[in-house]
Amino acid sequence: MEQLNLFEQPSSLSSTATKIKAELIEGYGSPTELSFGQFKNIKGIDRHPLWGNIFTTGDILELAGQQGVGKSYFLYKLIFALTTGGEFFNNSVPSPNKVLLLDGELPIDDINQRFEQITSIATAQEISLLDNNLNIINREFCGGMMKNICTISSNDELFEKMCQHDIVVIDSLKTNSFGSNISNADDVADLISLFLKLKAQGTTVIYVNHLTKSQTVLGSVDFDIINDVTIALSFDPKRTVDCRKLSILKGRKLGEQEKQPVFYEFSPITPGIPFYRI
């Protein structure tokens, strides 16, 4: 496709003209300076809501949680909603999305068993959508180790596969980066570079992290700089023994009222694995 030269066609770029997609402008992908008169006529990636108003196309979302809080069930329920155009936690997904799950955590049978529980009361159409819209790269199927995501470049085959999906889910940050140290400045920089390159392509990134016993998110604080949304799942024994708390620690598009904690319980032995808001 022939690139449009923004600088040679100033007369065609009035304030009322249809905006031109950034990737069609000569100089895209390089540090080319633009006057505001030129910049205001450029359109970025198409953005639309993906899960209520919590996150949108091209966002970077961190899901952190304590050990045993139910991160995997929460994550799989969210994936089910994202791939089928369903609803989860009173937040709807407008339409089905293509999702790539990089799973460095669980064995094949554990993943299948959990999805079987979730889909046990699903409709045939929902199961068909999940089958067709979810792709998985799994640690066990890879022979025990996942590719270190800190080493992925723009020319890597896996990067191309990521860009072919609407959403890339990384479970978890630590188990998909063996051989690197996600507290080390260089390795953190490599991960941030990967996430931002995916974001620029319009691919949403959801990565799973862990909370320490002191409720601190594992890894460098630099990750929080690039996060559009940070969600923490934790126990709240002050309410009930089985009570969990969902806290939105960061949400660029959310007001303070929308970031109020949500308390819930869930039942992993009940068909469909329901989550009950308290």
C-alpha positions in Angstrom: 0.0 0.0 0.0 1.4 3.4 -1.0 2.1 5.7 1.9 0.6 9.1 2.1 3.0 12.0 2.4 1.6 14.3 5.0 4.1 17.0 4.4 3.5 17.3 0.6 -0.3 17.6 0.9 -1.0 20.4 3.4 -4.0 21.6 1.4 -5.8 18.3 1.8 -5.5 18.3 5.6 -8.0 20.9 6.7 -9.5 20.7 10.2 -12.7 19.3 8.7 -11.0 16.6 6.6 -11.2 12.9 7.3 -8.2 12.0 9.5 -5.5 9.8 8.1 -4.3 6.7 9.9 -0.9 7.2 11.4 0.6 4.1 9.7 -0.2 5.6 6.3 1.9 8.7 6.9 5.4 8.9 5.6 7.8 8.8 8.5 5.5 6.5 10.6 7.6 4.5 13.1 10.4 7.0 13.3 10.9 10.1 15.5 9.6 12.5 12.9 8.5 15.8 14.3 5.1 17.1 13.4 3.6 20.5 13.8 0.3 20.5 15.6 -1.4 21.5 12.3 -0.2 18.2 10.9 -0.6 16.1 14.0 -4.3 17.0 14.6 -5.2 15.4 11.2 -3.7 12.0 12.1 -5.8 9.2 13.6 -4.3 6.6 16.1 -5.3 3.0 16.5 -9.0 2.2 16.6 -10.1 2.0 20.3 -13.2 0.5 21.7 -14.3 -0.9 25.1 -13.4 -4.5 25.7 -14.7 -5.1 29.3 -17.2 -2.5 30.4 -15.3 0.7 30.7 -12.4 -0.9 32.6 -10.1 -1.3 29.6 -10.1 -0.8 25.9 -8.2 -1.7 22.7 -4.5 -1.3 23.1 -4.5 -1.1 26.9 -2.0 -2.7 29.2 -3.6 -4.4 32.2 -1.8 -5.9 35.2 -3.8 -8.5 37.2 -2.0 -9.2 40.5 -3.1 -11.4 43.3 -2.1 -13.3 46.4 -1.4 -17.0 46.3 -4.6 -19.0 46.4 -6.9 -16.1 45.9 -8.3 -17.6 42.7 -6.4 -15.7 40.0 -6.6 -18.5 37.4 -10.3 -18.9 37.8 -10.8 -15.2 37.6 -8.6 -15.0 34.6 -10.3 -17.8 32.8 -13.7 -16.4 33.5 -12.5 -13.1 32.0 -11.1 -14.9 29.0 -14.4 -16.7 28.5 -16.2 -13.4 28.5 -13.7 -11.8 26.1 -13.8 -14.6 23.6 -17.6 -15.1 23.6 -18.8 -11.5 23.9 -20.3 -12.3 27.3 -20.4 -10.7 30.7 -18.3 -11.0 33.9 -18.5 -9.0 37.1 -21.4 -6.9 35.7 -19.1 -5.7 32.9 -20.1 -6.7 29.4 -17.9 -7.5 26.4 -19.4 -5.9 23.3 -18.2 -8.5 20.9 -16.0 -11.6 20.7 -12.3 -11.2 20.6 -9.3 -13.3 19.4 -7.2 -14.1 22.5 -3.8 -15.7 22.8 -2.9 -17.2 26.2 0.7 -17.7 27.0 0.5 -20.1 30.0 3.7 -20.7 31.8 1.9 -21.7 35.0 -0.3 -24.8 34.7 -0.1 -28.2 33.2 -2.3 -29.1 30.2 -4.8 -31.1 32.2 -5.3 -28.4 34.9 -6.1 -25.8 32.2 -8.6 -28.1 30.5 -10.2 -29.1 33.8 -10.8 -25.5 34.8 -12.2 -24.5 31.4 -14.4 -27.6 31.5 -15.8 -26.3 34.9 -16.4 -22.8 33.4 -18.1 -24.1 30.3 -20.2 -26.8 32.0 -23.3 -24.6 31.7 -22.3 -22.7 28.6 -24.4 -22.7 25.4 -23.2 -24.5 22.3 -22.6 -21.1 20.6 -20.4 -19.9 23.5 -18.4 -23.1 23.4 -17.9 -22.7 19.7 -16.8 -19.1 20.1 -14.3 -20.1 22.8 -12.9 -23.0 20.7 -12.4 -20.7 17.7 -11.3 -17.5 19.5 -8.9 -18.7 22.1 -5.4 -20.0 21.2 -3.0 -21.3 23.9 0.8 -21.7 24.0 1.4 -23.8 27.1 4.5 -24.6 29.2 4.0 -28.4 29.2 3.2 -28.6 25.5 6.4 -26.6 24.8 8.4 -29.3 26.6 8.6 -27.6 30.0 9.8 -24.1 29.3 8.1 -21.1 27.7 10.0 -18.7 25.4 11.5 -15.9 27.5 9.3 -12.9 26.6 12.1 -10.5 27.6 13.9 -11.7 24.5 11.1 -11.3 21.9 11.9 -8.8 19.2 9.6 -7.3 16.5 11.0 -9.8 14.0 10.2 -12.8 16.2 7.6 -15.3 15.0 5.9 -15.1 18.4 5.6 -11.3 18.2 3.8 -11.7 14.8 1.4 -14.3 16.3 0.7 -11.9 19.2 -0.2 -9.1 16.8 -2.7 -11.4 15.0 -4.8 -11.4 18.2 -6.9 -8.7 19.8 -5.7 -9.6 23.2 -2.6 -11.3 24.6 -2.8 -12.8 28.1 0.5 -13.6 29.9 0.1 -16.0 32.8 2.3 -15.3 34.5 4.9 -12.6 34.1 7.4 -14.6 36.1 6.9 -18.0 34.5 7.1 -16.5 31.0 10.4 -14.8 31.7 12.6 -17.5 33.1 16.2 -16.6 32.5 15.5 -13.0 33.2 15.0 -10.9 36.3 11.9 -8.8 36.2 13.4 -6.5 38.9 16.5 -5.9 36.8 16.5 -2.6 34.8 17.6 -4.1 31.5 15.1 -7.0 31.6 12.3 -4.6 32.7 13.2 -2.3 29.8 12.9 -5.3 27.4 9.4 -6.2 28.7 8.2 -2.6 28.6 9.4 -2.3 25.0 7.5 -5.5 24.1 4.3 -4.3 25.7 4.5 -0.9 24.1 5.1 -2.3 20.7 2.1 -4.5 21.0 0.1 -1.6 22.3 1.1 0.4 19.2 -0.2 -2.4 17.0 -3.6 -2.2 18.8 -3.1 -5.4 20.7 -4.3 -5.4 24.3 -1.9 -7.0 26.9 -3.2 -8.6 30.1 -0.4 -9.9 32.3 -0.7 -11.8 35.6 1.6 -11.0 38.4 1.8 -11.9 42.1 1.3 -10.0 45.4 3.8 -10.6 48.1 2.6 -11.3 51.7 2.9 -7.6 52.4 0.4 -7.0 49.5 3.2 -5.5 47.3 3.1 -6.2 43.6 6.1 -8.4 42.4 8.6 -6.8 40.1 9.8 -3.3 39.2 7.6 -0.3 39.9 8.4 0.7 36.4 5.6 -1.6 35.2 3.1 0.6 36.8 4.2 3.6 34.7 3.0 1.8 31.5 -0.1 0.1 32.9 -3.4 1.6 31.9 -5.1 -0.6 34.5 -3.8 -2.4 37.5 -6.2 -4.8 39.3 -5.3 -6.5 42.6 -7.1 -9.6 44.0 -6.6 -10.3 47.7 -8.3 -12.0 50.7 -10.3 -9.9 53.1 -10.7 -11.9 56.3 -12.2 -8.9 58.1 -15.5 -9.6 56.3 -15.5 -13.4 56.0 -12.9 -16.1 55.8 -13.8 -16.7 52.1 -14.2 -13.1 51.1 -12.0 -11.7 48.3 -11.4 -8.1 47.3 -11.0 -6.7 43.8 -9.1 -3.4 44.0 -8.5 -1.2 40.9 -5.2 0.4 41.9 -5.0 2.3 38.6 -7.4 3.0 35.9 -6.6 5.9 33.5 -10.2 6.1 32.3 -11.9 5.5 35.6 -13.2 8.0 38.2 -12.6 7.5 41.9 -16.1 6.1 42.4 -15.5 3.5 39.7 -12.3 2.4 41.4 -14.0 1.5 44.7 -13.2 -2.1 45.9 -15.5 -4.9 45.0 -15.9 -7.7 47.5 -16.8 -11.2 46.3 -16.8 -14.9 47.0 -16.5 -17.7 44.3 -17.4 -21.4 44.2 -14.9 -23.5 42.2 -17.0 -26.6 42.8 -20.2 -25.2 41.4 -20.9 -25.7 37.6 -19.8 -22.5 35.7 -17.8 -21.4 38.7 -20.0 -18.5 39.8 -18.5 -15.3 41.4 -20.8 -13.8 43.9 -20.5 -10.1 44.6 -21.0 -9.3 48.3 
